[in-house]
Amino acid sequence: MGSSSTAGLDNVVPYPARLELYLRKHFRDHDTHESIRIDVFNRGRGGEEAPEELARFQTDIFQDNPALVIWQVGTNAVFHKEDYKVADVMAAIEEGLDRLSGHNFDVLLIDPQYTTAMLTDDRRALSEEIVRLIRAAAEDAGVNLFQRWALMQHWHKHNNVSLKQLVAPDDGSKLHQSDWSTMQVSRALRAAIIKAIGLTSSTGCDCWITTEGNVSSTHPAPADPA
């Protein structure tokens, strides 16, 4: 469940499709379970934020009886800040987390992407506030949080990955992630899920995890796109 970075944009394969591929491959090649079938349903809609997504919970989440709900929130509260009040967005996130509780599935929040459009002078402070509030909401609700913002910020500040490399080259808004950064986020998400269920990843992928309890090694930055 989420907005455009969940739904996908133009030539970038979004993380839900990649996650399905990576998890299927893991349970086929590394932790073989013939009885397990991995399906990732993409319920992203571009331009939406938590208040609109709440209306889709029954049809897009509950009727499918999932094992895991991944909810990406917070980006449009910043990018379309003229259309949203932070208090209303956070109230919707808290209501959504409450509605997701008490079911037989796990819940994982994903916070905003660290990209150029989220770091402009008129948005940076709001981005950091939203990231902080989402973290607090996850802690209060006792749900998992995938810290996409911190992960991508780490790449930029510590792994010499430029903002240009993090953003899709054909995205004039400079909001959406590049194919490379989406791939890396998907791999890190896969690794976090595998770790959470008590399995050991033997895929050899260079996943970059920067949340507490994980160590990010230093990798060379990708080639700067032409």
N, CA, C and O of each residue as an XYZ file, in Angstrom:
904
protein
N       0.848     -1.180      0.000
C       0.000      0.000      0.000
C       0.888      1.236      0.000
O       1.821      1.335      0.798
N       0.599      2.184     -0.899
C       1.424      3.372     -0.928
C       1.087      4.264     -2.096
O       0.011      4.170     -2.685
N       2.024      5.132     -2.421
C       1.811      6.106     -3.491
C       2.656      5.734     -4.709
O       2.818      4.552     -5.013
N       3.197      6.739     -5.410
C       3.826      6.454     -6.704
C       5.108      5.638     -6.610
O       5.416      4.883     -7.533
N       5.874      5.768     -5.510
C       7.094      4.965     -5.422
C       6.780      3.503     -5.139
O       7.648      2.641     -5.277
N       5.539      3.220     -4.741
C       5.061      1.838     -4.640
C       4.457      1.396     -5.965
O       4.728      0.295     -6.444
N       3.636      2.263     -6.553
C       2.954      1.917     -7.806
C       3.934      1.715     -8.946
O       3.752      0.827     -9.779
N       4.979      2.544     -8.983
C       5.945      2.498    -10.074
C       5.758      3.676    -11.004
O       4.660      4.217    -11.126
N       6.830      4.066    -11.653
C       6.812      5.240    -12.523
C       7.670      4.987    -13.745
O       8.861      4.697    -13.629
N       7.066      5.097    -14.918
C       7.776      5.039    -16.193
C       8.688      3.811    -16.299
O       8.206      2.678    -16.276
N      10.001      4.031    -16.415
C      10.916      2.939    -16.728
C      11.556      2.269    -15.515
O      12.417      1.403    -15.675
N      11.146      2.656    -14.300
C      11.723      2.072    -13.094
C      10.795      0.982    -12.566
O       9.629      1.241    -12.270
N      11.315     -0.234    -12.448
C      10.540     -1.327    -11.870
C      10.401     -1.070    -10.368
O      11.420     -0.949     -9.688
N       9.193     -0.981     -9.824
C       9.020     -0.612     -8.423
C       9.411     -1.735     -7.463
O       9.561     -2.893     -7.854
N       9.571     -1.356     -6.195
C      10.077     -2.331     -5.226
C       9.146     -3.526     -5.004
O       9.664     -4.611     -4.739
N       7.792     -3.418     -5.092
C       6.989     -4.628     -4.860
C       7.298     -5.758     -5.844
O       7.398     -6.918     -5.444
N       7.449     -5.425     -7.125
C       7.758     -6.462     -8.114
C       9.134     -7.061     -7.863
O       9.316     -8.273     -7.987
N      10.098     -6.227     -7.512
C      11.443     -6.720     -7.222
C      11.438     -7.584     -5.963
O      12.090     -8.627     -5.912
N      10.698     -7.140     -4.951
C      10.646     -7.901     -3.707
C      10.070     -9.290     -3.944
O      10.579    -10.274     -3.407
N       9.019     -9.375     -4.737
C       8.444    -10.678     -5.063
C       9.483    -11.581     -5.731
O       9.630    -12.749     -5.372
N      10.194    -11.024     -6.698
C      11.223    -11.790     -7.399
C      12.312    -12.258     -6.447
O      12.697    -13.427     -6.466
N      12.813    -11.341     -5.605
C      13.923    -11.678     -4.711
C      13.509    -12.700     -3.651
O      14.281    -13.603     -3.328
N      12.295    -12.564     -3.108
C      11.836    -13.525     -2.102
C      11.564    -14.890     -2.726
O      11.889    -15.919     -2.134
N      10.979    -14.903     -3.899
C      10.758    -16.187     -4.574
C      12.087    -16.900     -4.833
O      12.212    -18.105     -4.620
N      13.056    -16.145     -5.289
C      14.363    -16.733     -5.566
C      15.009    -17.253     -4.285
O      15.622    -18.320     -4.281
N      14.868    -16.490     -3.195
C      15.461    -16.921     -1.934
C      14.883    -18.256     -1.483
O      15.623    -19.173     -1.128
N      13.543    -18.362     -1.499
C      12.912    -19.589     -1.011
C      13.009    -20.733     -2.021
O      12.705    -21.879     -1.689
N      13.423    -20.435     -3.227
C      13.672    -21.490     -4.215
C      15.102    -22.012     -4.120
O      15.341    -23.218     -4.188
N      16.060    -21.078     -3.961
C      17.465    -21.455     -4.102
C      18.228    -21.573     -2.792
O      19.249    -22.259     -2.743
N      17.762    -20.921     -1.725
C      18.586    -20.823     -0.517
C      17.909    -21.367      0.732
O      18.566    -22.018      1.544
N      16.645    -21.125      0.907
C      15.879    -21.708      2.018
C      14.674    -22.390      1.392
O      13.564    -21.857      1.402
N      14.908    -23.560      0.854
C      13.912    -24.226      0.027
C      12.700    -24.659      0.853
O      12.815    -25.433      1.803
N      11.547    -24.141      0.467
C      10.268    -24.545      1.057
C       9.279    -24.699     -0.102
O       8.739    -23.716     -0.608
N       9.054    -25.953     -0.513
C       8.204    -26.177     -1.672
C       6.772    -25.739     -1.429
O       6.036    -25.468     -2.378
N       6.366    -25.667     -0.163
C       4.978    -25.313      0.137
C       4.750    -23.809      0.185
O       3.607    -23.360      0.276
N       5.827    -23.021      0.124
C       5.695    -21.570      0.216
C       5.547    -20.967     -1.176
O       6.327    -21.255     -2.083
N       4.531    -20.128     -1.321
C       4.365    -19.358     -2.555
C       4.372    -17.883     -2.175
O       3.625    -17.471     -1.288
N       5.191    -17.099     -2.822
C       5.323    -15.674     -2.539
C       4.610    -14.880     -3.626
O       4.973    -14.949     -4.800
N       3.590    -14.125     -3.222
C       2.914    -13.186     -4.117
C       2.917    -11.824     -3.441
O       2.494    -11.703     -2.292
N       3.385    -10.811     -4.132
C       3.378     -9.446     -3.621
C       2.388     -8.643     -4.449
O       2.599     -8.435     -5.644
N       1.322     -8.195     -3.827
C       0.290     -7.421     -4.514
C       0.617     -5.939     -4.389
O       0.794     -5.418     -3.287
N       0.694     -5.277     -5.521
C       1.034     -3.855     -5.551
C      -0.249     -3.029     -5.501
O      -1.022     -3.004     -6.459
N      -0.464     -2.355     -4.371
C      -1.652     -1.523     -4.182
C      -1.290     -0.038     -4.126
O      -1.988      0.751     -3.488
N      -0.208      0.337     -4.787
C       0.187      1.736     -4.810
C      -0.634      2.545     -5.797
O      -1.039      2.043     -6.846
N      -0.876      3.813     -5.448
C      -1.545      4.756     -6.344
C      -0.826      6.090     -6.261
O      -0.696      6.679     -5.188
N      -0.360      6.557     -7.411
C       0.375      7.807     -7.437
C      -0.425      8.976     -6.909
O      -1.614      9.107     -7.198
N       0.236      9.833     -6.126
C      -0.377     11.049     -5.624
C      -1.145     10.901     -4.343
O      -1.577     11.903     -3.772
N      -1.337      9.667     -3.857
C      -2.115      9.485     -2.636
C      -1.234      9.603     -1.399
O      -0.011      9.474     -1.460
N      -1.896      9.851     -0.283
C      -1.252      9.859      1.023
C      -2.154      9.084      1.983
O      -3.235      8.643      1.595
N      -1.730      8.920      3.199
C      -2.444      8.070      4.158
C      -3.945      8.349      4.245
O      -4.716      7.392      4.310
N      -4.405      9.606      4.251
C      -5.861      9.825      4.345
C      -6.651      9.163      3.221
O      -7.724      8.613      3.470
N      -6.140      9.203      1.980
C      -6.836      8.557      0.871
C      -6.683      7.036      0.918
O      -7.597      6.301      0.543
N      -5.534      6.579      1.375
C      -5.267      5.142      1.381
C      -6.122      4.398      2.396
O      -6.425      3.221      2.204
N      -6.512      5.068      3.471
C      -7.376      4.426      4.465
C      -8.653      3.895      3.832
O      -9.152      2.836      4.214
N      -9.179      4.637      2.862
C     -10.438      4.245      2.226
C     -10.295      2.956      1.432
O     -11.296      2.322      1.101
N      -9.055      2.557      1.118
C      -8.816      1.359      0.304
C      -8.420      0.145      1.132
O      -8.163     -0.922      0.574
N      -8.367      0.285      2.431
C      -7.898     -0.825      3.265
C      -8.753     -2.081      3.086
O      -8.216     -3.182      2.964
N     -10.073     -1.925      3.071
C     -10.939     -3.105      3.004
C     -10.743     -3.864      1.701
O     -10.578     -5.084      1.709
N     -10.759     -3.149      0.585
C     -10.659     -3.823     -0.714
C      -9.233     -4.201     -1.083
O      -9.013     -5.214     -1.746
N      -8.258     -3.393     -0.659
C      -6.881     -3.593     -1.124
C      -5.974     -4.285     -0.112
O      -4.838     -4.632     -0.434
N      -6.466     -4.488      1.107
C      -5.666     -5.193      2.116
C      -6.452     -6.340      2.738
O      -6.088     -7.507      2.585
N      -7.533     -6.002      3.442
C      -8.183     -7.001      4.288
C      -8.782     -8.163      3.505
O      -8.738     -9.300      3.976
N      -9.335     -7.911      2.332
C      -9.987     -9.004      1.614
C      -8.993    -10.030      1.081
O      -9.383    -11.141      0.723
N      -7.703     -9.664      1.023
C      -6.691    -10.601      0.522
C      -6.055    -11.441      1.627
O      -5.319    -12.385      1.341
N      -6.334    -11.105      2.883
C      -5.802    -11.865      4.018
C      -4.294    -12.097      3.879
O      -3.852    -13.245      3.823
N      -3.508    -11.032      3.823
C      -2.065    -11.179      3.579
C      -1.306    -11.691      4.797
O      -1.824    -11.680      5.914
N      -0.087    -12.134      4.572
C       0.810    -12.505      5.667
C       1.569    -11.285      6.179
O       1.960    -11.233      7.345
N       1.776    -10.304      5.300
C       2.528     -9.097      5.639
C       1.930     -7.921      4.888
O       1.672     -8.008      3.687
N       1.710     -6.822      5.595
C       1.271     -5.579      4.971
C       2.427     -4.585      5.016
O       2.938     -4.261      6.087
N       2.832     -4.108      3.845
C       3.868     -3.077      3.747
C       3.171     -1.779      3.361
O       2.508     -1.711      2.325
N       3.320     -0.752      4.190
C       2.622      0.513      3.952
C       3.650      1.633      3.850
O       4.318      1.973      4.826
N       3.765      2.200      2.650
C       4.699      3.295      2.386
C       3.958      4.616      2.538
O       2.962      4.857      1.856
N       4.446      5.471      3.433
C       3.723      6.703      3.776
C       4.665      7.904      3.836
O       5.885      7.750      3.902
N       4.081      9.097      3.810
C       4.805     10.312      4.155
C       5.335     11.149      3.021
O       5.575     12.342      3.208
N       5.528     10.570      1.844
C       6.159     11.320      0.758
C       5.289     12.478      0.271
O       5.766     13.607      0.162
N       4.030     12.208     -0.021
C       3.178     13.259     -0.580
C       2.782     14.303      0.454
O       2.391     15.413      0.093
N       2.878     13.961      1.734
C       2.649     14.966      2.772
C       3.678     16.081      2.674
O       3.426     17.215      3.080
N       4.850     15.740      2.124
C       5.927     16.717      1.928
C       5.889     17.286      0.516
O       5.892     18.504      0.338
N       5.855     16.414     -0.489
C       5.947     16.869     -1.867
C       4.732     17.717     -2.267
O       4.857     18.689     -3.012
N       3.574     17.334     -1.764
C       2.351     18.111     -2.004
C       1.907     18.766     -0.692
O       0.748     18.651     -0.294
N       2.815     19.436     -0.044
C       2.563     19.968      1.288
C       1.433     20.982      1.329
O       0.820     21.190      2.376
N       1.149     21.622      0.179
C       0.048     22.588      0.137
C      -1.312     21.894      0.231
O      -2.315     22.545      0.522
N      -1.358     20.592     -0.011
C      -2.620     19.843      0.000
C      -2.876     19.109      1.310
O      -3.975     18.600      1.531
N      -1.871     19.051      2.181
C      -2.003     18.249      3.402
C      -1.544     19.028      4.632
O      -0.668     19.891      4.560
N      -2.159     18.698      5.750
C      -1.676     19.152      7.042
C      -0.999     17.977      7.728
O      -1.515     16.860      7.725
N       0.150     18.238      8.311
C       0.908     17.156      8.953
C       0.064     16.438      9.988
O       0.098     15.210     10.076
N      -0.692     17.191     10.772
C      -1.516     16.582     11.824
C      -2.539     15.620     11.229
O      -2.805     14.564     11.804
N      -3.120     15.981     10.071
C      -4.119     15.111      9.440
C      -3.470     13.840      8.897
O      -4.035     12.753      9.015
N      -2.294     13.976      8.307
C      -1.596     12.811      7.776
C      -1.201     11.863      8.904
O      -1.392     10.651      8.801
N      -0.660     12.412      9.964
C      -0.248     11.557     11.072
C      -1.449     10.901     11.754
O      -1.362      9.754     12.192
N      -2.562     11.617     11.846
C      -3.773     11.019     12.410
C      -4.242      9.848     11.556
O      -4.694      8.832     12.083
N      -4.132      9.993     10.220
C      -4.523      8.904      9.328
C      -3.572      7.713      9.459
O      -4.012      6.564      9.440
N      -2.279      7.983      9.591
C      -1.314      6.891      9.782
C      -1.607      6.154     11.088
O      -1.603      4.924     11.124
N      -1.858      6.902     12.151
C      -2.158      6.271     13.438
C      -3.452      5.470     13.376
O      -3.533      4.369     13.920
N      -4.475      6.032     12.705
C      -5.730      5.291     12.542
C      -5.496      4.034     11.711
O      -6.030      2.970     12.025
N      -4.703      4.156     10.655
C      -4.424      2.994      9.825
C      -3.703      1.896     10.585
O      -4.033      0.718     10.451
N      -2.718      2.284     11.383
C      -1.992      1.296     12.183
C      -2.913      0.633     13.197
O      -2.774     -0.556     13.483
N      -3.850      1.398     13.737
C      -4.815      0.826     14.672
C      -5.719     -0.180     13.960
O      -6.015     -1.246     14.499
N      -6.155      0.164     12.749
C      -7.016     -0.745     11.984
C      -6.267     -1.998     11.542
O      -6.874     -3.056     11.375
N      -4.957     -1.888     11.353
C      -4.152     -3.035     10.941
C      -3.794     -3.954     12.107
O      -3.377     -5.093     11.897
N      -3.957     -3.461     13.329
C      -3.623     -4.270     14.504
C      -4.710     -5.310     14.760
O      -5.857     -5.160     14.339
N      -4.313     -6.360     15.459
C      -5.277     -7.387     15.828
C      -5.596     -8.384     14.740
O      -6.487     -9.218     14.902
N      -4.873     -8.309     13.619
C      -5.073     -9.258     12.529
C      -3.914    -10.256     12.500
O      -2.886    -10.065     13.151
N      -4.109    -11.310     11.738
C      -3.089    -12.358     11.673
C      -2.077    -12.059     10.567
O      -1.799    -12.903      9.715
N      -1.529    -10.836     10.598
C      -0.455    -10.491      9.659
C       0.477     -9.488     10.319
O       0.103     -8.781     11.256
N       1.694     -9.447      9.807
C       2.670     -8.462     10.275
C       2.501     -7.168      9.488
O       1.948     -7.156      8.388
N       2.990     -6.080     10.079
C       2.882     -4.761      9.465
C       4.261     -4.127      9.404
O       5.021     -4.176     10.371
N       4.578     -3.532      8.263
C       5.848     -2.852      8.059
C       5.590     -1.495      7.419
O       5.024     -1.420      6.329
N       5.999     -0.427      8.086
C       5.920      0.910      7.507
C       7.205      1.209      6.742
O       8.287      0.764      7.125
N       7.071      1.972      5.654
C       8.224      2.498      4.923
C       8.114      4.015      4.899
O       7.079      4.550      4.502
N       9.150      4.709      5.311
C       9.110      6.169      5.340
C       9.586      6.738      3.995
O       9.919      5.963      3.098
N       9.628      8.067      3.827
C       9.901      8.674      2.511
C      11.288      8.382      1.951
O      12.194      7.937      2.656
N      11.414      8.651      0.663
C      12.693      8.519     -0.037
C      13.533      9.785      0.149
O      13.001     10.892      0.234
N      14.832      9.601      0.209
C      15.788     10.704      0.336
C      16.212     11.095     -1.068
O      17.184     10.560     -1.601
N      15.480     12.033     -1.668
C      15.768     12.463     -3.032
C      15.749     13.986     -3.107
O      15.356     14.663     -2.157
N      16.171     14.504     -4.226
C      16.370     15.946     -4.381
C      15.127     16.752     -4.046
O      15.214     17.763     -3.349
N      13.971     16.317     -4.534
C      12.740     17.072     -4.323
C      12.350     17.153     -2.849
O      11.679     18.097     -2.434
N      12.766     16.174     -2.068
C      12.440     16.153     -0.634
C      13.420     16.986      0.175
O      13.238     17.158      1.381
N      14.465     17.507     -0.477
C      15.536     18.213      0.227
C      15.650     19.679     -0.170
O      16.622     20.345      0.185
N      14.666     20.183     -0.900
C      14.698     21.601     -1.260
C      14.543     22.457     -0.004
O      14.099     21.970      1.035
N      14.906     23.716     -0.104
C      14.882     24.597      1.060
C      13.511     24.669      1.715
O      13.408     24.819      2.933
N      12.461     24.563      0.912
C      11.111     24.679      1.463
C      10.516     23.339      1.897
O       9.380     23.286      2.370
N      11.294     22.242      1.734
C      10.761     20.928      2.107
C      11.646     20.158      3.085
O      11.153     19.255      3.761
N      12.907     20.476      3.180
C      13.826     19.660      3.978
C      13.364     19.517      5.433
O      13.321     18.407      5.962
N      13.024     20.624      6.072
C      12.622     20.562      7.482
C      11.363     19.722      7.654
O      11.253     18.950      8.606
N      10.412     19.873      6.729
C       9.186     19.088      6.806
C       9.479     17.606      6.573
O       8.887     16.751      7.231
N      10.381     17.293      5.648
C      10.769     15.900      5.415
C      11.313     15.275      6.688
O      10.916     14.174      7.070
N      12.216     15.978      7.338
C      12.815     15.447      8.560
C      11.780     15.300      9.671
O      11.845     14.365     10.469
N      10.813     16.237      9.720
C       9.754     16.130     10.731
C       8.873     14.914     10.465
O       8.544     14.170     11.389
N       8.491     14.710      9.208
C       7.647     13.568      8.860
C       8.358     12.256      9.173
O       7.749     11.329      9.708
N       9.641     12.178      8.842
C      10.411     10.969      9.137
C      10.414     10.699     10.643
O      10.223      9.561     11.074
N      10.628     11.738     11.432
C      10.635     11.585     12.896
C       9.266     11.153     13.415
O       9.181     10.277     14.277
N       8.207     11.749     12.908
C       6.854     11.420     13.371
C       6.450     10.007     12.968
O       5.782      9.315     13.736
N       6.846      9.570     11.776
C       6.538      8.201     11.349
C       7.270      7.199     12.238
O       6.709      6.170     12.615
N       8.516      7.502     12.568
C       9.265      6.619     13.468
C       8.558      6.504     14.819
O       8.435      5.411     15.370
N       8.098      7.630     15.343
C       7.412      7.625     16.632
C       6.097      6.850     16.544
O       5.749      6.116     17.468
N       5.367      7.009     15.441
C       4.107      6.295     15.271
C       4.327      4.791     15.210
O       3.551      4.023     15.779
N       5.382      4.371     14.521
C       5.704      2.944     14.440
C       6.059      2.399     15.814
O       5.621      1.311     16.189
N       6.852      3.156     16.564
C       7.227      2.720     17.902
C       6.008      2.620     18.812
O       5.867      1.655     19.563
N       5.132      3.611     18.744
C       3.943      3.607     19.594
C       3.013      2.440     19.260
O       2.384      1.864     20.148
N       2.931      2.098     17.973
C       2.043      1.018     17.541
C       2.702     -0.357     17.653
O       2.035     -1.383     17.525
N       4.009     -0.370     17.891
C       4.725     -1.634     17.997
C       4.841     -2.362     16.667
O       4.797     -3.592     16.620
N       4.994     -1.589     15.568
C       5.150     -2.214     14.260
C       6.554     -1.950     13.728
O       7.274     -1.092     14.238
N       6.923     -2.688     12.712
C       8.241     -2.563     12.106
C       8.317     -1.311     11.235
O       7.319     -0.878     10.659
N       9.512     -0.741     11.150
C       9.746      0.417     10.293
C      10.982      0.163      9.446
O      12.064     -0.101      9.970
N      10.810      0.247      8.121
C      11.939      0.193      7.201
C      12.353      1.632      6.929
O      11.598      2.399      6.331
N      13.563      1.998      7.371
C      13.999      3.388      7.330
C      14.653      3.721      5.982
O      15.875      3.817      5.863
N      13.802      3.890      4.991
C      14.298      4.192      3.644
C      15.060      5.523      3.633
O      16.102      5.642      2.988
N      14.536      6.516      4.347
C      15.185      7.828      4.397
C      16.611      7.697      4.918
O      17.547      8.203      4.299
N      16.780      7.026      6.043
C      18.108      6.878      6.648
C      19.028      6.055      5.770
O      20.223      6.338      5.683
N      18.488      5.047      5.122
C      19.279      4.187      4.256
C      19.850      4.979      3.080
O      21.046      4.913      2.798
N      18.987      5.722      2.402
C      19.432      6.489      1.241
C      20.313      7.664      1.650
O      21.245      8.023      0.930
N      20.025      8.254      2.785
C      20.878      9.331      3.303
C      22.289      8.803      3.582
O      23.277      9.490      3.326
N      22.371      7.595      4.102
C      23.667      6.969      4.366
C      24.443      6.782      3.060
O      25.640      7.063      3.000
N      23.768      6.314      2.033
C      24.443      6.151      0.740
C      25.034      7.473      0.277
O      26.176      7.534     -0.180
N      24.229      8.541      0.403
C      24.655      9.848     -0.093
C      25.813     10.403      0.728
O      26.781     10.916      0.167
N      25.722     10.305      2.038
C      26.700     10.947      2.907
C      27.942     10.102      3.158
O      29.026     10.641      3.378
N      27.790      8.787      3.126
C      28.909      7.925      3.513
C      29.431      7.031      2.390
O      30.552      6.529      2.469
N      28.625      6.830      1.345
C      29.044      5.959      0.245
C      29.257      6.705     -1.061
O      29.407      6.095     -2.119
N      29.268      8.032     -0.979
C      29.575      8.870     -2.147
C      28.608      8.678     -3.306
O      29.001      8.785     -4.468
N      27.356      8.398     -3.001
C      26.326      8.298     -4.023
C      25.683      9.669     -4.175
O      25.137     10.205     -3.211
N      25.739     10.235     -5.356
C      25.194     11.575     -5.565
C      23.669     11.540     -5.585
O      23.063     10.498     -5.833
N      23.059     12.694     -5.320
C      21.608     12.788     -5.417
C      21.147     12.493     -6.837
O      20.076     11.920     -7.037
N      21.945     12.879     -7.818
C      21.618     12.591     -9.205
C      21.512     11.092     -9.438
O      20.645     10.641    -10.187
N      22.372     10.328     -8.814
C      22.355      8.873     -8.964
C      21.166      8.236     -8.257
O      20.734      7.144     -8.628
N      20.635      8.912     -7.241
C      19.504      8.374     -6.484
C      18.170      8.627     -7.168
O      17.177      7.973     -6.850
N      18.138      9.567     -8.103
C      16.886     10.009     -8.726
C      16.772      9.464    -10.149
O      17.759      9.395    -10.883
N      15.545      9.076    -10.528
C      15.305      8.608    -11.896
C      15.673      9.707    -12.882
O      15.200     10.835    -12.739
N      16.503      9.411    -13.881
C      17.009     10.460    -14.775
C      15.935     11.138    -15.609
O      16.120     12.279    -16.034
N      14.811     10.462    -15.856
C      13.747     11.055    -16.670
C      12.631     11.665    -15.825
O      11.572     12.012    -16.348
N      12.868     11.794    -14.516
C      11.863     12.378    -13.620
C      12.180     13.853    -13.405
O      13.066     14.196    -12.622
N      11.461     14.718    -14.097
C      11.707     16.149    -13.981
C      11.431     16.699    -12.609
O      11.966     17.746    -12.241
N      10.597     16.007    -11.833
C      10.293     16.476    -10.477
C      11.423     16.178     -9.493
O      11.462     16.748     -8.403
N      12.343     15.285     -9.875
C      13.465     14.854     -9.025
C      12.976     14.252     -7.703
O      13.622     14.393     -6.664
N      11.829     13.585     -7.765
C      11.229     12.971     -6.574
C      11.461     11.472     -6.523
O      11.737     10.922     -5.456
N      11.351     10.805     -7.663
C      11.310      9.345     -7.659
C      12.699      8.726     -7.803
O      13.596      9.285     -8.434
N      12.836      7.565     -7.200
C      14.131      6.888     -7.167
C      14.528      6.334     -8.525
O      13.684      5.958     -9.339
N      15.829      6.294     -8.746
C      16.381      5.677     -9.950
C      16.211      4.164     -9.893
O      15.877      3.596     -8.853
N      16.447      3.529    -11.030
C      16.380      2.079    -11.080
C      17.398      1.467    -10.123
O      17.106      0.485     -9.440
N      18.601      2.054    -10.078
C      19.645      1.519     -9.192
C      19.249      1.618     -7.725
O      19.365      0.639     -6.987
N      18.784      2.782     -7.292
C      18.461      2.934     -5.869
C      17.219      2.132     -5.496
O      17.113      1.650     -4.369
N      16.273      1.982     -6.433
C      15.106      1.140     -6.159
C      15.528     -0.311     -6.006
O      15.021     -1.019     -5.136
N      16.449     -0.754     -6.840
C      16.957     -2.116     -6.723
C      17.627     -2.334     -5.367
O      17.403     -3.360     -4.726
N      18.450     -1.373     -4.925
C      19.148     -1.527     -3.659
C      18.182     -1.500     -2.472
O      18.353     -2.257     -1.516
N      17.169     -0.631     -2.532
C      16.155     -0.604     -1.477
C      15.418     -1.938     -1.432
O      15.146     -2.461     -0.351
N      15.096     -2.486     -2.590
C      14.383     -3.767     -2.652
C      15.221     -4.894     -2.062
O      14.701     -5.756     -1.353
N      16.509     -4.885     -2.355
C      17.398     -5.913     -1.800
C      17.524     -5.777     -0.283
O      17.527     -6.772      0.442
N      17.626     -4.551      0.178
C      17.717     -4.327      1.618
C      16.423     -4.725      2.315
O      16.449     -5.278      3.415
N      15.303     -4.444      1.679
C      14.009     -4.835      2.238
C      13.893     -6.350      2.304
O      13.429     -6.905      3.301
N      14.318     -7.016      1.233
C      14.332     -8.481      1.244
C      15.191     -9.022      2.395
O      14.782     -9.934      3.114
N      16.388     -8.442      2.554
C      17.277     -8.901      3.611
C      16.674     -8.669      4.995
O      16.827     -9.507      5.884
N      15.993     -7.544      5.183
C      15.372     -7.247      6.475
C      14.258     -8.235      6.784
O      14.114     -8.669      7.927
N      13.466     -8.597      5.774
C      12.383     -9.560      5.977
C      12.941    -10.931      6.313
O      12.445    -11.604      7.217
N      13.964    -11.345      5.594
C      14.571    -12.653      5.856
C      15.150    -12.703      7.266
O      15.004    -13.703      7.969
N      15.810    -11.618      7.674
C      16.368    -11.566      9.018
C      15.271    -11.607     10.071
O      15.422    -12.263     11.102
N      14.164    -10.908      9.817
C      13.079    -10.822     10.805
C      12.416    -12.170     11.046
O      11.928    -12.425     12.147
N      12.387    -13.047     10.028
C      11.748    -14.348     10.220
C      12.751    -15.416     10.646
O      12.433    -16.605     10.694
N      13.972    -14.968     10.955
C      14.940    -15.866     11.567
C      15.747    -16.694     10.606
O      16.371    -17.677     11.006
N      15.747    -16.310      9.328
C      16.548    -17.019      8.348
C      17.819    -16.247      8.059
O      17.917    -15.059      8.364
N      18.784    -16.920      7.476
C      20.052    -16.292      7.137
C      20.171    -16.179      5.628
O      20.091    -17.176      4.911
N      20.361    -14.968      5.158
C      20.501    -14.781      3.719
C      21.834    -15.343      3.248
O      22.890    -14.979      3.766
N      21.780    -16.226      2.269
C      23.006    -16.786      1.691
C      23.106    -16.419      0.214
O      23.752    -17.110     -0.575
N      22.445    -15.305     -0.143
C      22.396    -14.917     -1.544
C      23.653    -14.199     -1.991
O      23.940    -14.138     -3.186
N      24.413    -13.652     -1.042
C      25.621    -12.942     -1.408
C      25.388    -11.560     -1.959
O      26.315    -10.951     -2.493
N      24.142    -11.024     -1.844
C      23.877     -9.695     -2.385
C      24.482     -8.637     -1.476
O      24.611     -8.841     -0.269
N      24.853     -7.498     -2.068
C      25.482     -6.434     -1.289
C      24.415     -5.485     -0.747
O      24.371     -4.307     -1.102
N      23.545     -6.029      0.132
C      22.462     -5.233      0.692
C      23.007     -4.226      1.693
O      23.895     -4.545      2.484
N      22.488     -3.044      1.659
C      22.945     -1.977      2.548
C      21.861     -1.704      3.572
O      20.819     -1.140      3.238
N      22.090     -2.089      4.785
C      21.124     -1.863      5.858
C      21.750     -0.904      6.855
O      22.861     -1.148      7.325
N      21.069      0.172      7.186
C      21.637      1.137      8.127
C      20.786      1.315      9.373
O      21.101      2.152     10.218
N      19.710      0.541      9.504
C      18.910      0.633     10.707
C      19.667      0.015     11.863
O      20.624     -0.732     11.659
N      19.241      0.323     13.075
C      19.951     -0.130     14.275
C      20.059     -1.649     14.285
O      19.097     -2.357     13.985
N      21.221     -2.127     14.629
C      21.452     -3.560     14.691
C      22.058     -4.126     13.431
O      22.375     -5.314     13.372
N      22.224     -3.291     12.419
C      22.862     -3.714     11.181
C      24.037     -2.800     10.892
O      24.049     -1.637     11.295
N      25.018     -3.331     10.196
C      26.209     -2.554      9.855
C      26.281     -2.412      8.351
O      26.170     -3.397      7.622
N      26.463     -1.211      7.892
C      26.601     -0.981      6.442
C      28.064     -0.909      6.078
O      28.808     -0.089      6.616
N      28.470     -1.759      5.174
C      29.847     -1.717      4.712
C      30.000     -0.637      3.658
O      29.007     -0.149      3.118
N      31.217     -0.266      3.366
C      31.472      0.781      2.401
C      31.571      0.198      1.012
O      32.368     -0.705      0.755
N      30.745      0.729      0.108
C      30.721      0.265     -1.267
C      31.039      1.427     -2.194
O      30.741      2.574     -1.862
N      31.628      1.163     -3.330
C      31.824      2.251     -4.291
C      30.487      2.740     -4.835
O      29.533      1.972     -4.961
N      30.435      4.009     -5.151
C      29.219      4.567     -5.730
C      29.024      4.022     -7.140
O      29.999      3.690     -7.814
N      27.763      3.927     -7.598
C      27.518      3.483     -8.962
C      28.036      4.500     -9.958
O      28.273      5.660     -9.620
N      28.205      4.058    -11.169
C      28.657      4.974    -12.205
C      27.640      6.087    -12.395
O      26.437      5.831    -12.443
N      28.111      7.303    -12.502
C      27.217      8.442    -12.691
C      26.577      8.348    -14.063
O      27.283      8.231    -15.065
N      25.222      8.397    -14.128
C      24.581      8.255    -15.432
C      24.925      9.407    -16.355
O      25.142     10.532    -15.904
N      24.972      9.131    -17.611
C      25.317     10.152    -18.598
C      24.199     11.180    -18.706
O      24.302     12.125    -19.489
